[in-house]
């Protein structure tokens, strides 16, 4: 399993409004390899792995304190009692809402928080989507979370024991430049191809094998 940071596409927000063609391309890429292997590949694309409420409160407090300070510094009372308090509330609200913007949310969130939440979300989806329950224990999750700039490849023990951690590291390393150049489809396709080739080599498909999981992109 591996997690890396990558610059998300600048149009990451619009990427969550995926076209049917985009989804079909990913589904076809998954199917192309699953016709040759008993393994299962599930690609996942999330805008964010968590809401990160702490980022909203941090941004709100910073702007709130700033508004309060400005009211006192410039003696802005406008004959209204408690005007500095009103400034604090108004600035706090603006700051709280501003954390909905990806770049501000990243500034207001600790790296360790991102790492923990992304890992937790990927693990939850690994089990929720059934990647732990394949017959040969060869399910692989390819997980991209845009706000946090993270990629995780999480594999069940059947295939993980065959290829080792270094193999997953190399795939993620190849995917990162594509994300930096806003090529999300290409990044996913590259990940699917590399994982698919490994699964085909170690778990070739047999006549009795069946498709255990859906061949589609999971988006949220």
C-alpha positions as CSV (number, residue, x, y, z in Angstrom):
1,X,0.0,0.0,0.0
2,X,1.3,3.5,-0.8
3,X,0.3,7.1,-0.3
4,X,1.9,10.0,-2.1
5,X,1.2,13.7,-2.5
6,X,0.6,15.2,-5.9
7,X,-0.6,18.6,-7.2
8,X,-4.2,18.2,-8.1
9,X,-5.5,19.4,-11.5
10,X,-6.4,23.1,-11.4
11,X,-9.8,22.1,-12.7
12,X,-10.2,19.6,-9.9
13,X,-13.6,21.1,-9.0
14,X,-15.0,20.5,-12.5
15,X,-13.4,17.0,-12.5
16,X,-16.0,16.0,-10.0
17,X,-18.7,16.6,-12.6
18,X,-17.3,13.8,-14.8
19,X,-18.6,13.2,-18.3
20,X,-20.0,9.8,-19.2
21,X,-17.2,9.4,-21.7
22,X,-14.6,9.8,-18.9
23,X,-16.3,7.2,-16.8
24,X,-16.7,4.8,-19.7
25,X,-13.0,5.2,-20.6
26,X,-12.1,4.2,-17.1
27,X,-14.6,1.3,-17.0
28,X,-13.2,0.0,-20.3
29,X,-9.7,0.2,-19.1
30,X,-10.6,-1.8,-16.0
31,X,-12.5,-4.4,-18.1
32,X,-9.6,-4.7,-20.6
33,X,-7.4,-6.1,-17.9
34,X,-10.0,-8.0,-15.9
35,X,-10.7,-10.1,-18.9
36,X,-7.1,-11.4,-18.5
37,X,-7.0,-11.8,-14.8
38,X,-8.9,-13.1,-11.8
39,X,-7.9,-10.0,-10.0
40,X,-10.2,-7.0,-9.3
41,X,-9.3,-3.3,-9.9
42,X,-11.4,-0.6,-8.4
43,X,-10.5,3.0,-9.2
44,X,-11.8,5.8,-6.9
45,X,-11.8,9.5,-7.5
46,X,-12.8,11.8,-4.6
47,X,-12.9,15.6,-4.4
48,X,-11.9,15.3,-0.7
49,X,-11.7,12.5,1.8
50,X,-13.2,14.5,4.6
51,X,-14.9,17.8,5.3
52,X,-12.1,19.0,7.6
53,X,-14.2,21.1,10.0
54,X,-11.0,22.1,11.9
55,X,-9.9,24.0,8.8
56,X,-13.1,26.0,8.8
57,X,-12.8,27.0,12.4
58,X,-9.1,27.9,12.1
59,X,-9.9,30.2,9.1
60,X,-12.8,31.6,11.0
61,X,-10.8,32.4,14.1
62,X,-8.0,33.9,12.2
63,X,-10.2,36.3,10.3
64,X,-12.4,36.9,13.3
65,X,-9.5,38.0,15.4
66,X,-8.3,40.2,12.5
67,X,-11.7,41.8,12.3
68,X,-11.8,42.4,16.1
69,X,-8.3,43.9,16.0
70,X,-9.2,46.2,13.1
71,X,-12.3,47.5,14.9
72,X,-10.1,48.5,17.9
73,X,-7.1,49.7,15.9
74,X,-9.1,52.1,13.8
75,X,-11.6,52.9,16.5
76,X,-14.5,51.7,14.4
77,X,-17.5,51.8,16.6
78,X,-20.0,53.7,14.6
79,X,-21.9,54.5,17.8
80,X,-22.9,50.8,18.0
81,X,-22.3,49.0,21.3
82,X,-20.2,45.8,21.0
83,X,-19.2,46.7,17.4
84,X,-15.8,44.9,17.7
85,X,-17.7,41.8,18.6
86,X,-19.9,42.2,15.5
87,X,-16.7,42.5,13.4
88,X,-15.4,39.3,15.0
89,X,-18.6,37.5,14.1
90,X,-18.8,38.8,10.6
91,X,-15.1,38.1,9.8
92,X,-15.3,34.7,11.5
93,X,-18.3,33.8,9.2
94,X,-16.4,34.9,6.1
95,X,-13.3,32.9,7.2
96,X,-15.4,29.8,8.1
97,X,-17.0,29.8,4.6
98,X,-13.8,30.6,2.8
99,X,-12.4,27.2,3.8
100,X,-14.7,25.6,1.3
101,X,-12.1,26.8,-1.3
102,X,-9.5,24.0,-1.8
103,X,-6.4,26.2,-1.5
104,X,-7.6,27.7,1.8
105,X,-8.6,24.4,3.2
106,X,-5.1,23.1,2.4
107,X,-3.5,26.1,4.1
108,X,-5.7,25.6,7.2
109,X,-5.2,21.8,7.6
110,X,-2.2,20.0,9.0
111,X,-0.4,17.5,6.8
112,X,-0.8,14.9,9.4
113,X,-4.6,15.5,9.3
114,X,-4.7,15.0,5.6
115,X,-2.6,11.8,5.8
116,X,-4.8,10.3,8.5
117,X,-8.1,11.1,6.9
118,X,-7.1,10.0,3.4
119,X,-5.7,6.7,4.7
120,X,-8.8,6.2,6.8
121,X,-11.1,6.9,3.9
122,X,-9.2,4.7,1.5
123,X,-9.3,1.9,4.1
124,X,-13.0,2.3,4.6
125,X,-13.7,2.1,0.9
126,X,-11.4,-0.9,0.5
127,X,-13.7,-2.8,2.7
128,X,-16.9,-1.1,1.7
129,X,-16.3,-1.9,-2.0
130,X,-15.5,-5.5,-1.2
131,X,-11.8,-5.5,-2.2
132,X,-11.0,-7.7,0.8
133,X,-13.4,-10.5,-0.1
134,X,-12.2,-11.7,-3.5
135,X,-11.6,-15.4,-3.9
136,X,-7.9,-15.1,-4.5
137,X,-7.4,-12.0,-2.2
138,X,-6.2,-10.1,-5.2
139,X,-8.3,-6.9,-5.1
140,X,-6.6,-3.6,-5.7
141,X,-7.9,-0.1,-4.9
142,X,-6.5,2.9,-6.9
143,X,-7.5,5.9,-4.8
144,X,-7.1,9.6,-5.8
145,X,-8.2,12.4,-3.4
146,X,-7.9,15.8,-5.1
147,X,-8.1,18.4,-2.3
148,X,-5.5,16.6,-0.2
149,X,-3.3,15.9,-3.3
150,X,-3.0,12.2,-2.4
151,X,-2.8,8.9,-4.2
152,X,-3.1,5.6,-2.5
153,X,-2.8,2.2,-4.0
154,X,-4.2,-0.4,-1.5
155,X,-3.9,-4.1,-2.3
156,X,-5.1,-7.3,-0.6
157,X,-2.5,-9.7,0.6
158,X,-2.8,-12.1,-2.3
159,X,-1.2,-9.7,-4.8
160,X,0.7,-7.6,-2.3
161,X,2.7,-10.6,-1.2
162,X,3.6,-11.3,-4.9
163,X,4.9,-7.8,-5.8
164,X,5.9,-6.0,-2.6
165,X,5.6,-2.4,-1.5
166,X,8.3,-1.1,-3.8
167,X,6.1,-2.0,-6.8
168,X,3.1,0.1,-5.6
169,X,5.5,3.0,-4.8
170,X,6.7,3.0,-8.4
171,X,3.2,3.1,-9.8
172,X,2.3,6.1,-7.7
173,X,5.5,7.8,-8.7
174,X,4.5,7.4,-12.4
175,X,1.0,8.7,-11.8
176,X,2.0,11.9,-9.9
177,X,3.4,13.9,-13.0
178,X,0.2,13.2,-14.9
179,X,-1.8,14.7,-12.0
180,X,0.5,17.7,-11.9
181,X,-0.2,18.3,-15.6
182,X,-4.0,18.0,-15.0
183,X,-4.3,14.6,-16.8
184,X,-6.5,12.8,-14.4
185,X,-7.8,10.3,-16.9
186,X,-4.3,9.5,-18.0
187,X,-3.1,9.1,-14.4
188,X,-5.9,6.7,-13.6
189,X,-5.4,4.8,-16.9
190,X,-1.7,4.5,-16.1
191,X,-2.4,3.1,-12.7
192,X,-4.9,0.7,-14.0
193,X,-2.5,-0.5,-16.7
194,X,0.4,-1.1,-14.3
195,X,-1.8,-2.9,-11.7
196,X,-3.6,-4.8,-14.4
197,X,-0.3,-6.1,-15.9
198,X,0.8,-7.3,-12.4
199,X,-2.5,-9.0,-11.8
200,X,-2.4,-10.7,-15.3
201,X,1.1,-12.0,-14.6
202,X,0.5,-13.4,-11.2
203,X,-3.3,-14.2,-11.4
204,X,-4.1,-15.1,-15.0
205,X,-7.8,-15.6,-15.7
206,X,-9.2,-19.1,-15.9
207,X,-12.4,-20.3,-17.5
208,X,-14.0,-20.8,-14.1
209,X,-13.2,-17.3,-12.9
210,X,-16.0,-14.8,-12.6
211,X,-16.2,-11.0,-12.3
212,X,-16.6,-10.4,-8.6
213,X,-16.7,-6.6,-8.4
214,X,-18.1,-3.8,-10.7
215,X,-15.8,-2.5,-13.5
216,X,-16.5,1.1,-12.9
217,X,-15.1,4.4,-11.5
218,X,-16.3,5.2,-8.0
219,X,-16.8,8.9,-7.6
220,X,-17.9,11.0,-4.7
